[in-house]
Amino acid sequence: MPNKPGTYFASTNEDLVQYDSQLEAEFLLFADQDPNVLLIRSQPFSVWAVVDGKVRKHTPDFALLCRDGTVRIVNVKPLRRIVQADVRHLHEWVERTVAQAGFLHEEYAGAPRTVLRNLAFLSGARVEMWMQKYPVSDVLDAWRPGDTMGRLERRLSPTLHRAIVRPCIRNLLWRSQFTTDLTQPLGSLSALERST
C-alpha cells in the first residue's frame, strides 16, 4: 500500500489527525469508531535510547488516550513488514520502553476489506454536527428486538423517509449504540442489536 499522506477528521477529537499512509488512514477509522478512545494523536513523541551501543530513535504513529485510563501507543506497518526481524526487534524495544511509562503498545497491519468498507460507509455519519438535524434518538427509540436495518426503516416509513432513517442508523452503529456483524456487507438484512 503506497504512502499517501493526508488528514482525517476524527469525530473523537472533533479535529483533523494527520496520517502518512493509506494503512494509517484505515487505522484511524478503527480508532475513531472505538467507543473507549477519547483522544487520538498522530506521531505523539519520539523515543531515544542507546541500544547495543547505537543511538536509536523511533516516533510511533499514534497514541490513543482511552476512557479506562490507558494510553495505547500504535505502530502501523503492512503485515509483510511487521513479520520482518528488524521491525520485530524495533517494536519489542518500543513496547519495553513505553511500558516504563505505563503505556501499552499495539501494532496494526490491516483489516479485512469488508470490515473496512463497512466502517468507511458508517463514517459518513460520524460527525455529530452533521447529524444534529436528524432524528437519531427517534430511530434509536423505534428499535425492537429482531430488527434488521430494513425492518427498522420500514417501521419508520410512514413518518420518516429511508433517506433520513439510514444516516441515523449509520450514526448509531458508528457510536456503538447499535451493533451488527461488520464482517458481512451492510444492507437491509443486517441484524441490529441495541447496546446496553
Buried (B, 14 or more C-beta within 10 A) or exposed (E): EEEEEBEBBBBBBEEEBBBBBBBBBBBBBBBBBBEEBBBBBBEBEEBEEEEEEEEBEBEBBBBBBBEEEEBBBBBBBBEEEBEEEEBEEBBEBBBEBBEEEEBBBBBBBBBEEBBBEBBEBBBEBBBEEEBEEBBBEBBBEBBEEEBBBBBBBBBBEEEBEBEBBBBBBBBBBBBEBBEBEBEEEBEEEBBBEEEE
